[in-house]
Amino acid sequence: MKDLLIEHFREMVPLSDEEISIILPHLEVKSYKRKEMILHQGQVSKHMRFVAKGAVHAFTVDEKGNERTVQLALGNWWINDLYSYLTETPSLKNIQAVEESTLIVLHKASLETLYKEIPALSEFWRLKFQNAYVALQERVYESNRTDAMSKYERLLKEYPGIDQRFPQFMLASYLGITVEYLSYLRRKRSIS
């Protein structure tokens, strides 16, 4: 499993075999059952989390107990409460396995050590954070200027099969629409 993360790193930055041998002991493989919590709201996020296998989602819970899905992650994706991780403050998100999942986690202290030993990892995270910021901006802009069908179409185009891996209520929540409206969009899409 750790090899999946090493390959993921190598897609963006070069790493020597020696550097990989330094990284590997810092990686921890964790398995989660379906619906098992990975991070609870109120905990401080102290790990970067790479989904090696499975499906995971992050969600918030409002004062009325309503869940709002804010992030979806499949294999080869990262999931975290980055705000909590960077500020060392309690998380406002919950992270939960949707399917049986395997994550590779890297503790913040280990990552700080690796930044100093392997400059390429610092470059990797610089690029990742830039890309994450751009994706967040695109999502914010999209939510303000496109209709629900366009958002749904884009999600399916960018992530084929995602609608088969996450329950409809999570997808609807992620898109900011009701389950009933998502059902309508799915029917409308299948007709056209």
Helices and strands as residue ranges (DSSP letters): H 2-12, H 17-23, G 24-26, E 27-32, E 37-39, E 47-53, E 55-61, E 67-74, E 77-79, H 82-87, E 94-97, E 101-107, H 108-117, H 119-145, H 148-158, H 162-165, H 168-175, H 179-191
